[in-house]
Amino acid sequence: MKRILLVGAGHAHLSVLLSFAKEAFYGMRVTLVTPLARQVYSGMLPGVIAGHYRFDDAQIDIEALCARASVEFAPGSVDALDLLARRASLEGGEKIDYDVISLNPGSWVERSLPGAERTLLVKPLDAFLAALNQKRLGRVAIVGAGAAGAELAMALGHRGAAITLYSDRPTPPGPAGEQISQALRRACVDFRPGMAVTAVEPGPVIIAGPTRQDFDLVILATGSAAPAWLASAGLAVDGLGFALVHDTLQSTSHPEVFVSGDCATLRDAPHPRSGVYAVRHGESLAANFRNLASGKPFEPYVPQPRALMLLSCGSRRAIAQRGGWTAEGYWVWRWKDWIDRRWLRSLRG
């Protein structure tokens, strides 16, 4: 029997597993390889840090979901692909053969900043959270003021840390940028827009232009970086190393390889890297895997023109943005909480 190998348990593959759990998938053997049997849900991570959720509230039981979906669970991390032999290599040396492979390992933190080795990386999320719980959260610097950096700054501030947030941009990106700036200041975050960090020296000490400031902890929440093994395997990639895919989410260079989520770039319809889009990737993947097993043609994935962004603000407030529309308040946090809990309930069955 032919095998589909799913690599990683990001939003897209969670959506595939959910589809197979709801409606059985026949005709091909399916295996998921991912490092953890249980992982934290990214949408609730700021709430865990802020103290609004217990750790267990935000856990996804990947192994149990695989069992419901009749998918083999294989713990491990892929670090290389042999595209000619159709074989994936795991960090421990194990190798898994496949007929079709789907890659959804997520992205890494961009680490070109001099002294990045002196920082705590926000990804992988479970490793970050475990390390954070061992740290003294006194004076904390966060480098990178995108949505993740802003949420993290307000969550840690709500927890009692003194937070300094550095950004090379004058305001956070998007139509809600000014609202996010105001929320950061209300949360007593020392927000430093337009102040790019140029290095992290021992201490750790932040170097930003002519200024130097020491901290107890520096967290790196800069832009996304693609796993290096995508390009080294020989897959077609964009200028940043993310896999180029057609509208069927197949690699533009290797049709037996599907790529989704943060590590994929749609060649003809690029869109932001976010969980909202990745869930839709998964719905498209599940449909096309069923088409593959039954010999039907693939259907294109069409990205939605606008996606909802919900950003928590430390306390039980949140900011919403969709297209040019924005809103903020306690009711937005309740809305986000309802969406997150509903998603987790669906994954838990």
N, C-alpha and C positions, 0 to 999 in steps of 0.2 A: 504494500500500500504506500502511495506517495505521502511525503511528509511536508507540512508547512511548519517552519520554525519561526516562532515569534520571539524577538529579542527585545527585552525591556518591558516594563509594566507602566508605561506612561498613560496619559488619558486615552490615547487612541486604542491601545491594546486592552485597556480596561473596558472600553466600549465594545470591542470585539468579543471579549470574554462574556460580557453581559448579554450580548446578542445570542451567543451560543448557549448560554445558560437558560435563556427564555425559549429558544427554539433550537433543538438539537441539530448539530452540523454533522452530515454524513459524507462519506466518500474519500476522506483524506485524514491521515493521522496528524494531530496538532500537538506541538510541544512548545511550552513557554519557558525560556531561560531568563532569569532575572536574579539579582543578588539576594534579595530578602523575601522571606515567606510572608512577612507583614511589613507594611510601609506606611508612613504618615501621609495623609492627604494634604497636598500643598495649599489648597484653598483655606484650610483651617489652621495651618501652621502659625500665622500671626496670633490667632485666638488662643492657641495653646501657650504661646510665649507670654501673652498678656494675662493669662490666667482665666480666660472665659470658658475654656474646655479642658477636661482632663485629657491626658495623653491617649488613653484608650478610646476616648470619644472620636479621635481623629485617625484611628488606625484602619487600614484596609487589609483584610486577610486575603492575600493573593492566592495562597495555596488552597484555601477553602473555595474561593471563586473558581479556580481552575477545576476543582473536583466537581462543582455544580455544572461547569461547562463541558465536562468530559475532555479536558485538555491535560496533558502530562505536564507536571511542574518539575523543572530542573533548576535547582539553585546554582547560581554561578554568574560570572561576568564575562561576556565576549570581549576579546581584545584583538582579534584578527579574523579576517575572512579569506578563504581561498575560493575566489569566484569561479575559477575554472573547474575545480573539483567539487564545488558546491558543498563546502565544509566550513563550519564555524569552529574557531579555537577558543577555549575558555582559559582564564588566567591560571588555573591549576593544571593545565595541560590536557584536559579532556577535549575531545573533538566530537562534534555532532554533524552528521550529514543531513542534507535537506534537498528537496526538489524545488521548493519555493521558500523564500525567506522574507520576513517582514521586520523592519528595523524601527524600533520606537524607544531607543535608549535615553532620550532626552538630551539636553545640552549641558555643558560645563561652564564654569565661570571663566571669563577671559582673564588670563593671568600674566599679561605682558608687563604689568606695573613693576618697576624695580622694587624688590623687597616683598613681593607677593607671598613669599614663603613665610613671612612673619605675620601673616594675617590668617583669620579664620574664614574659610570659603563658605558661602551660603548653600552650595551644592557639593555633594549629594545631601538632600534635606535631612535624612535620618542621622547621618554622621554629624551634620551641623548641629542639630538639636541635642544630640548626645554630648557633643563637645561643649556646647553653650552651657549646659547644666552643670559642667565642672568648672566653669570660669567665674571669676569675681566680676560681677557686673557693676563696676563703679563708673569710671569714665570710659565711655565706649565711642569709638569713631566708626562710622559706616562710610565706605567709599562707593558711591553710585546711588543716584537719587531717582532711579526709575521706579515703577510701581512696587517692585519687591523691596528696594531699599527704603522707600518711604513707609511702607507698611511695617517693615521690621523696626525702623526708627521709632515709630509711634507705639508699637507693641512693647519694645524694651523700655521706652520712657514710661509707659503705664505701669511697668513692672518695678520702676524705681531707679533705673539707671540714668545717668547724665549723658545725653546723646548729642554728638556732633555729626551732622550729615553733610558730606562734601559732594558737590556736583559740578561738572564742567559746563553745565547748561544754566542759562539765566533763570529758567523755571522748569518744573517737571513737564514732560511732554504731554501733548493732547489738550483738548478743549477744557478739561478739568484741571489744568496745570495750576492756575492761580488759586483754585479752591484747595488743592493739595498743599500748596505753599502756606496758605492761611491755617489749614488744619495742623500742619507741622508746628507752626508757631504757637497755636493754642495748646498743643501737646508739650510745649516747653522744649522742643527740639531746637538745638542751635544749628539752624539750617544755613549753609553757606553756598548759595547758588553762584555759578560762574567761577568757582574756586576749584580748579583741577588739582588733584593730588599727583605729584610727580614722582614720589618715592616713599617707601616706608623703611625707616632705619631702625637699628636695634633700640629696644626700649619697651614697646614700639613707639617710634616717633614719626608723626606725619609731616612730610615736607610738601607744602603747597605754595608755589611761588617763593616769595622771600620769607614765609612764615614757617616756624617749627613748633609743634605741640606734641607733648607726650600723653599717652593714654594707657589704660590697663589692658585694653583689647581693641584691635582693629579688625573689622569685618569687611570682607570684600564682596560687594554686590554689584559688580560692574556687568557689562554686556555679556551675551551668550557666546560660547565658543563650541564648535563642533567637535565630537570625538575624532581624534586624529586617525583612527583606523578606517574611517570612511574613505578618505582620500588614499591612504596607503594601500588599501585593498584594490584600488583601481576603479572605484565608482566615479562617475562624473559628478563634480562638485562645483559650487559657485566660487566666487572670489574669496569667501570667508571659510570655505571648507565644508559647507553644508551640502548635503546630497541634492542634486537636481532631479526633479521628478516630473513626469507628465501629469495630466489631469486625472489619470487613473491611479496616481500615487506610485506608479512603477518608475524605477530608475530610468533616466534617459539613455543610459549606456548598457544596462543589464535588465531586461524585462522580467526576469525571474525574481528580481529584488524589488520589494515594496519598501518605501520609507515614509514615515509619518511623524507628526508632532514637531517638536522644536528643531530636530536635526534635518528637516526637509525644507527645500525651497521649491515651490511650484514654478516651473520655468516660465509659463505663460500667464500666471495669475498669482504673483507673490502677495502674501498677506502677513499680518503680524503673527509672531510666535506667541500663542496663548492657549490655555487649556480649552477655551470655548471652541476655537478652530480645531484643536486636536480631537475633541470628542466627535466632531463631525467627520474628521478623517477616519475615525474608527468605525463609524456607521457605514461609510463608503467601503472601507476594507472588508467588513463583515459581509456586505452584499456581494462584493466581487469575489470573495473566497467561495461563497455559495455558487456564484456563476462559474467559477473555475472548476469546482467539483462536478457541476452538471453540464459542462461544455458550452455554456452560454457566453456571449460576448460581454466584456467588461463595460461598466457604466462610468461616466466621468464624475469626478467630485467637483462640485461648483461651490466655491466659498461664498458665504453670505456677505452682502455688501457692508454690513455693519455688525459689530459684535458688542455685547454688553460687558463692560468692565465694572467690577465691584471692588472697591478698595477700603479695607478696614482702617479705622483711625485710632487704634489703641484702646480707647474707651468704647463703649457700645454705640458707636457712630460709624457711619461709612459714607463713601462717596460713590455715586453711580455715574457712568458715562456711556452713552450709545450714540454714535455719530456726533452731532453737535449738541445733543441734549445732555444736561448734567443735573444732578440732584444730590442733596446731602442731608443727613440727619439720623436720628435713632431708628426711624422706620426703614431706612435703607439698610441699616445693619440687620434688622429683623428679617428683611427680605433676603439678604445674603445668607443669613443663618439658616433660613428655611430652604434655600436652594442647596446649600452645602449638605445639610442633614438629609435632604431627599436623595441626593446623589449617593451618599454613603449607604443609606437604607437600601437603595436599589442594588448596590454592589454586595451587600450582606445577605440579600435574599429574604 
